[in-house]
Amino acid sequence: MERLVDYAHRILSSHLKPGDTVVDATVGNGHDTVFLAQGVGPTGKVYGFDIQEIALEMAGFLIKSKKCHHQTELIQKSHDKILTKIPESEQGQVALVMFNLGYLPHGDKSLTTQPETTLCALDAALNILKPSGIISILAYRGHAGGMEEHEAVKGWINDQANLQILEEKDSEHPENRGPIFWMLQKSKLIT
Ligand SMILES: C[S@@+](CC[C@H](N)C(=O)[O-])C[C@H]1O[C@@H](n2cnc3c(N)ncnc32)[C@H](O)[C@@H]1O
């Protein structure tokens, strides 16, 4: 069965084109960052955020080994500070912001994304997106705090008048504790 993370890449790839500016809000080991960097190509730009130095170090190795480092900038900062790090000239021009919530795989499982900062980061993401831009969210419900964060994200999505849900895919886990994926599109009409 296709993993939800692979499904997400497959669905998102048609929303990426060479030259795009995009954001990876949770770099982790860098797999999503590489996916984004390959999608936007050498003329595009990926801004990647993570709070953990070890994550950015691991991601940096992967990104370099895939020859994606020219179009990638890794930033050790919480994603709720996105607005302070994306140049003003690129705010409102971003094609896609990707969130892969939870903890760093093979890392410290107690260091997870938190509902409060995640919701601030989603607000910021909506601000920097261009009209028709995409926010993707992969939320995990199985770890401590995961279900609460998922509920908070779901509530945030339901409150957004300027976002359309293009995809909502649940990983058919028997107790509804597996990951869930959303692909959301900013309205074409607002700037
Ligand atoms: C599930 S992992 C991301 C997986 C990653 N995208 C990949 O392809 O390997 C979640 C990451 O979010 C990071 N994180 C936690 N809180 C954060 C925050 N406030 N801002 C940015 N990243 C955060 C964690 O350090 C962790 O590396």
The ligand as a Gaussian input file, in Angstrom:
#p B3LYP/6-31G(d) Opt

LIG

0 1
 C        7.840000      14.605000      11.007000
 S        9.285000      15.591000      11.081000
 C        9.446000      16.214000       9.439000
 C        9.842000      15.186000       8.421000
 C       10.539000      15.788000       7.224000
 N        9.716000      16.702000       6.471000
 C       11.242000      14.801000       6.336000
 O       11.024000      14.786000       5.116000
 O       12.038000      14.036000       6.889000
 C        8.789000      17.019000      11.972000
 C        9.898000      18.031000      12.170000
 O        9.312000      19.246000      12.655000
 C       10.279000      19.881000      13.430000
 N        9.669000      20.927000      14.264000
 C        9.101000      20.827000      15.485000
 N        8.645000      22.029000      15.902000
 C        8.946000      22.913000      14.907000
 C        8.756000      24.309000      14.750000
 N        8.141000      25.043000      15.690000
 N        9.201000      24.900000      13.616000
 C        9.827000      24.167000      12.645000
 N       10.039000      22.828000      12.750000
 C        9.603000      22.209000      13.865000
 C       10.902000      18.746000      14.228000
 O       12.151000      19.148000      14.732000
 C       10.963000      17.635000      13.174000
 O       12.226000      17.600000      12.570000

